[in-house]
């Protein structure tokens, strides 16, 4: 079994790589940092997981296509694609928002998933229990914080893409689902002061931040045979934050 995880060199992506690697998948991670890749591969090796890194900027169509061409030169199939690449991209209120900023955030979150999914389909068609995992966010429900509105909108597009792909690929037995993390303790929040992060816990029913491994474990379930009748779903992982 083989799993491709875009941007899987750190954070939730690396946790997903460990989760799937322990489940028996050979891991292929992509990214743009050779330094982060080296550390990630060492981490995976320490867990006894077979893995490799392919350089690819997921926002660039040519990079993504070349990445999957390289994979196809070695393997005739893959079983899982995790579209892990994404991020806030910065903050701008709509009134002052530069078009270039809007496009960059959309490219980071939506284009990256579209490019990888499209390129992976021929390999997934030949996979075993094949599936795609996308990433939404709790910001789709809340509309995002100040200046994060286009981030929320880009992830709402991901939810639509997830359902559309699930319909489009069902004939091939390819399942498509998304995870929607709440506030997870990762480098995503590195620019946020710790006291602010701690205050956010009061808005979470479980009174704590989530861990990357708690998202990874849901991904592990969704790609497994145990989830064989689940497709087109968006799974909330937020400790009850969405209900408050």
C-alpha positions as CSV (number, residue, x, y, z in Angstrom):
1,X,0.0,0.0,0.0
2,X,1.2,3.5,-0.8
3,X,0.1,6.9,0.4
4,X,1.0,10.3,-1.0
5,X,0.9,13.2,1.5
6,X,1.4,16.7,0.1
7,X,3.3,19.0,2.4
8,X,3.8,16.0,4.7
9,X,7.1,17.2,6.2
10,X,5.7,18.6,9.4
11,X,2.6,19.2,11.6
12,X,-0.5,17.3,10.9
13,X,0.9,16.0,7.6
14,X,3.8,14.3,9.3
15,X,1.5,12.9,12.0
16,X,-0.6,11.5,9.2
17,X,2.5,10.0,7.6
18,X,3.4,8.3,10.9
19,X,-0.2,7.1,11.4
20,X,-0.5,5.6,7.9
21,X,3.1,4.3,7.9
22,X,2.3,2.3,11.1
23,X,-0.8,0.9,9.3
24,X,1.5,-0.5,6.6
25,X,1.6,2.2,4.0
26,X,4.7,3.2,2.2
27,X,4.8,6.9,2.4
28,X,5.6,9.5,-0.3
29,X,5.7,13.1,1.1
30,X,6.0,16.2,-1.0
31,X,7.1,19.7,-0.1
32,X,9.4,22.6,-0.8
33,X,11.8,22.5,2.2
34,X,14.7,20.0,1.8
35,X,15.7,20.6,5.4
36,X,12.2,19.8,6.7
37,X,12.1,16.8,4.4
38,X,15.4,15.4,5.8
39,X,14.0,15.7,9.4
40,X,10.7,14.1,8.4
41,X,12.3,11.2,6.6
42,X,14.6,10.6,9.7
43,X,11.5,10.6,11.9
44,X,9.7,8.2,9.7
45,X,12.7,5.9,9.5
46,X,12.9,5.9,13.3
47,X,9.4,4.6,13.3
48,X,10.4,1.8,10.9
49,X,8.4,3.4,8.1
50,X,9.5,3.2,4.4
51,X,9.3,6.7,3.0
52,X,10.6,9.0,0.3
53,X,10.4,12.7,-0.5
54,X,9.6,14.4,-3.8
55,X,10.1,18.1,-4.2
56,X,7.0,19.9,-5.4
57,X,5.4,23.2,-4.9
58,X,1.7,22.2,-4.6
59,X,0.6,25.7,-5.8
60,X,2.3,25.1,-9.2
61,X,0.5,22.9,-11.7
62,X,3.7,21.9,-13.5
63,X,5.4,20.8,-10.2
64,X,2.4,18.7,-9.2
65,X,2.1,17.0,-12.6
66,X,5.8,16.3,-12.6
67,X,5.6,14.9,-9.1
68,X,3.0,12.3,-10.1
69,X,4.8,11.5,-13.3
70,X,7.8,10.6,-11.2
71,X,5.6,8.5,-8.9
72,X,4.1,6.7,-11.9
73,X,7.6,5.9,-13.2
74,X,8.2,3.8,-10.1
75,X,4.8,2.6,-9.1
76,X,1.7,1.5,-11.1
77,X,-0.7,2.6,-8.4
78,X,-1.3,4.5,-5.1
79,X,-3.9,3.8,-2.5
80,X,-4.3,7.1,-0.7
81,X,-3.8,10.8,-1.4
82,X,-3.8,13.2,1.5
83,X,-4.1,16.8,0.4
84,X,-2.4,18.2,3.4
85,X,-1.0,21.4,1.9
86,X,-2.8,24.6,3.0
87,X,-2.6,27.5,5.4
88,X,-3.9,30.9,6.5
89,X,-1.6,32.8,4.1
90,X,-1.8,36.0,6.1
91,X,-4.7,38.3,7.1
92,X,-6.4,40.9,5.1
93,X,-9.9,42.4,5.5
94,X,-12.0,42.3,2.4
95,X,-12.3,46.0,1.8
96,X,-8.5,46.4,1.6
97,X,-7.8,42.9,0.2
98,X,-5.4,42.8,-2.7
99,X,-6.4,40.5,-5.6
100,X,-3.0,38.9,-5.5
101,X,-3.4,38.0,-1.8
102,X,-6.9,36.5,-2.6
103,X,-5.4,34.4,-5.4
104,X,-2.5,33.2,-3.3
105,X,-4.7,32.0,-0.5
106,X,-7.0,30.3,-3.0
107,X,-4.0,28.7,-4.7
108,X,-2.6,27.5,-1.4
109,X,-5.8,25.9,-0.2
110,X,-7.9,25.0,-3.3
111,X,-5.6,24.9,-6.3
112,X,-3.2,22.6,-4.5
113,X,-5.9,20.1,-3.7
114,X,-7.3,20.2,-7.2
115,X,-4.0,19.8,-8.9
116,X,-3.0,16.8,-6.8
117,X,-6.3,15.1,-7.0
118,X,-6.5,15.4,-10.7
119,X,-2.9,14.1,-11.2
120,X,-3.5,11.2,-8.7
121,X,-6.7,9.8,-10.2
122,X,-5.1,7.5,-12.8
123,X,-2.9,5.9,-10.1
124,X,-5.8,5.8,-7.5
125,X,-8.0,3.9,-10.1
126,X,-5.6,1.0,-9.8
127,X,-5.2,1.2,-6.0
128,X,-6.7,-1.0,-3.3
129,X,-9.5,0.7,-1.3
130,X,-8.4,4.0,-2.8
131,X,-9.3,7.3,-1.2
132,X,-8.6,11.0,-1.1
133,X,-8.5,13.0,2.1
134,X,-8.9,16.8,1.9
135,X,-8.6,19.4,4.7
136,X,-11.4,21.8,5.6
137,X,-11.4,23.9,8.8
138,X,-13.7,25.0,11.6
139,X,-13.4,28.5,10.0
140,X,-15.9,27.4,7.3
141,X,-18.5,27.3,10.0
142,X,-17.4,30.4,11.8
143,X,-16.5,32.5,8.8
144,X,-12.9,32.9,10.1
145,X,-11.3,35.3,12.4
146,X,-10.5,39.0,11.6
147,X,-8.7,39.1,8.2
148,X,-9.2,35.3,7.6
149,X,-12.3,35.5,5.6
150,X,-10.8,34.4,2.3
151,X,-9.1,31.5,4.1
152,X,-12.6,30.4,5.3
153,X,-13.9,30.8,1.8
154,X,-11.1,28.8,0.2
155,X,-11.8,25.9,2.7
156,X,-15.5,26.1,1.9
157,X,-14.5,25.5,-1.7
158,X,-12.6,22.4,-0.5
159,X,-15.8,21.0,1.1
160,X,-17.6,21.5,-2.2
161,X,-14.7,19.9,-4.0
162,X,-14.8,16.9,-1.6
163,X,-18.4,16.2,-2.4
164,X,-18.0,16.8,-6.1
165,X,-15.0,14.4,-6.3
166,X,-16.9,11.8,-4.3
167,X,-19.6,11.8,-6.9
168,X,-17.2,11.9,-9.8
169,X,-15.0,9.1,-8.6
170,X,-17.5,6.7,-7.1
171,X,-17.7,4.7,-10.3
172,X,-14.0,3.8,-9.8
173,X,-14.4,2.9,-6.2
174,X,-12.4,5.9,-5.0
175,X,-13.8,7.4,-1.8
176,X,-13.3,11.1,-1.0
177,X,-13.7,12.6,2.4
178,X,-12.4,15.6,4.4
179,X,-11.3,16.3,7.9
180,X,-12.1,19.6,9.5
181,X,-9.7,20.4,12.4
182,X,-10.5,23.0,15.0
183,X,-7.7,24.6,17.0
184,X,-4.8,22.2,16.7
185,X,-1.5,22.8,18.5
186,X,0.8,23.1,15.5
187,X,3.1,25.7,13.9
188,X,0.0,27.0,12.1
189,X,-0.5,29.1,15.2
190,X,3.2,29.9,15.7
191,X,2.6,33.7,15.3
192,X,-0.1,33.6,18.0
193,X,0.9,34.5,21.5
194,X,0.7,31.5,23.9
195,X,-1.6,33.4,26.3
196,X,-4.1,34.0,23.4
197,X,-3.9,30.3,22.5
198,X,-4.6,29.4,26.1
199,X,-7.6,31.7,26.2
200,X,-9.1,30.0,23.2
201,X,-9.4,26.8,25.3
202,X,-12.4,28.4,27.0
203,X,-14.2,28.3,23.7
204,X,-13.7,24.6,23.4
205,X,-15.9,22.1,25.2
206,X,-13.0,19.9,26.1
207,X,-11.0,22.9,27.4
208,X,-7.8,22.1,25.5
209,X,-6.2,22.4,22.0
210,X,-6.2,19.4,19.7
211,X,-3.1,17.4,18.9
212,X,-1.9,16.6,15.4
213,X,-2.1,12.9,16.2
214,X,-5.8,13.3,16.9
215,X,-6.4,14.5,13.4
216,X,-4.1,11.8,12.0
217,X,-6.0,9.0,13.7
218,X,-9.2,10.1,12.0
219,X,-7.4,10.1,8.7
220,X,-6.2,6.6,9.4
221,X,-9.8,5.5,10.0
222,X,-11.2,7.2,6.9
223,X,-8.7,5.5,4.6
224,X,-9.2,2.1,6.2
225,X,-11.6,-0.7,5.3
226,X,-13.6,0.3,8.4
227,X,-14.7,3.4,6.6
228,X,-15.5,1.6,3.4
229,X,-19.1,3.0,3.2
230,X,-18.1,6.6,4.0
231,X,-17.6,9.1,1.2
232,X,-18.4,12.7,0.6
233,X,-18.2,13.5,4.3
234,X,-16.6,16.3,6.3
235,X,-15.5,15.1,9.7
236,X,-15.3,17.7,12.4
237,X,-12.3,17.3,14.8
238,X,-12.6,20.3,17.2
239,X,-13.3,19.1,20.8
240,X,-16.8,20.5,20.6
241,X,-15.7,24.0,19.6
242,X,-18.1,24.3,16.8
243,X,-21.1,24.0,19.1
244,X,-20.3,27.0,21.3
